[in-house]
Amino acid sequence: MTLARVDSADGTEIELAFDHPMESGERRDALGTQIPPWYLTTVRLMFESRILASFSLDAAVSRNPVLTVTLPDGLGEGIFEVSWRDSRGNEGARSLRLEPPRKSD
C-alpha cells in the first residue's frame, strides 16, 4: 500500500493505493478451479492514535483499489496512519507525517 498527500483549495486529501488481488470467489482459473475469495475487509484511518474512520470493504471492490479520503480541517501536524486487514487474516499498516501545507509566495 502506498500513501500520497494532495493539498488543494478544498483541503488535504490522502490517496490510499492498495496492491491487492481482491478475488471475489466467483472466478475460475484456466483449469476451471474456483479461485478462493481474498479481499480487504477492514481499513482504519488514525491521526495521532485517534480513530478518524473505520470502514469495511468486500469482494465487490476491484483489484488494486485506490481510495481517496479528505481529511478534516484543523488536524495540524502529526502522524496519519492507515491499517488494513484482509479475508485471509493478513494485516498491514503505513504512516505518513502530516505537516501544514506550504504557502506559495
C-alpha positions as MATLAB code, in Angstrom:
seq = 'MTLARVDSADGTEIELAFDHPMESGERRDALGTQIPPWYLTTVRLMFESRILASFSLDAAVSRNPVLTVTLPDGLGEGIFEVSWRDSRGNEGARSLRLEPPRKSD';
ca = [
       0.000    0.000    0.000;
       1.174    3.498   -0.732;
       0.017    6.816    0.689;
       0.096   10.110   -1.168;
      -0.919   13.539    0.100;
      -2.625   16.048   -2.184;
      -3.296   19.617   -0.994;
      -5.954   21.601   -2.810;
      -8.261   24.536   -2.208;
     -10.788   22.021   -0.848;
      -8.420   20.727    1.829;
      -5.996   17.871    2.267;
      -6.678   14.561    0.578;
      -4.867   11.298    1.166;
      -4.774    8.733   -1.607;
      -4.556    5.129   -0.396;
      -3.361    2.771   -3.138;
      -3.579   -0.911   -2.221;
      -1.713   -3.646   -4.081;
      -4.216   -6.452   -3.514;
      -5.830   -9.042   -5.842;
      -9.351   -8.628   -4.384;
     -10.675  -12.004   -5.533;
     -14.435  -12.398   -5.146;
     -14.516  -16.196   -5.125;
     -16.642  -16.146   -8.299;
     -13.846  -16.563  -10.872;
     -12.240  -19.770  -12.088;
      -8.694  -20.378  -13.267;
      -7.701  -21.855  -16.671;
      -8.377  -25.386  -15.360;
     -11.850  -24.471  -14.132;
     -10.934  -24.498  -10.452;
     -12.679  -21.843   -8.412;
     -10.311  -19.123   -7.180;
     -10.962  -18.679   -3.448;
     -12.103  -15.307   -2.111;
      -9.375  -12.928   -0.967;
     -10.219   -9.295   -0.362;
      -9.710   -6.385    2.001;
     -12.220   -6.449    4.829;
     -11.289   -3.516    7.065;
      -9.448   -0.227    6.638;
      -8.836    2.072    9.624;
      -7.640    5.686    9.468;
      -5.983    7.232   12.503;
      -4.346   10.524   13.345;
      -2.108   10.756   16.406;
      -3.608    7.471   17.750;
      -7.171    8.804   17.380;
      -9.527    6.917   15.064;
     -10.770    9.149   12.237;
     -12.671    6.429   10.371;
     -13.035    2.698   10.079;
     -14.789    1.105    7.156;
     -15.425   -2.266    5.568;
     -14.784   -3.464    2.054;
     -15.954   -6.656    0.426;
     -15.344   -8.853   -2.572;
     -17.193   -6.471   -4.911;
     -14.308   -3.957   -4.841;
     -11.972   -4.143   -7.851;
      -8.380   -5.372   -7.859;
      -5.735   -2.943   -6.531;
      -8.242   -0.451   -5.130;
      -7.405    3.220   -4.734;
      -9.334    5.113   -2.072;
      -9.186    8.870   -1.587;
     -10.195   10.472    1.696;
     -10.495   14.136    2.574;
      -9.084   14.910    5.998;
     -10.957   17.134    8.411;
      -9.729   20.719    8.670;
      -7.567   21.651   11.611;
      -5.758   18.374   12.232;
      -2.428   20.149   12.494;
       0.890   18.342   12.434;
       1.180   14.709   13.341;
       1.217   11.114   12.178;
      -1.568    9.847    9.903;
      -1.792    6.052    9.906;
      -3.707    3.564    7.779;
      -4.120   -0.051    8.807;
      -5.882   -2.820    6.925;
      -6.885   -6.464    7.222;
      -7.949   -8.922    4.557;
     -10.150  -12.014    4.437;
      -7.152  -14.324    4.954;
      -6.073  -12.552    8.134;
      -3.193  -10.622    6.555;
      -2.649   -7.178    8.046;
      -0.614   -4.145    7.163;
      -0.108   -0.515    8.063;
       1.528    2.586    6.674;
       2.036    6.021    8.149;
       2.650    9.500    6.839;
       3.827   12.544    8.766;
       1.465   15.429    8.093;
       2.731   18.972    8.212;
       0.853   22.163    7.373;
       0.708   22.865    3.625;
       3.455   25.140    2.364;
       2.313   28.616    1.427;
       3.268   29.702   -2.042;
       4.911   33.090   -2.432;
];
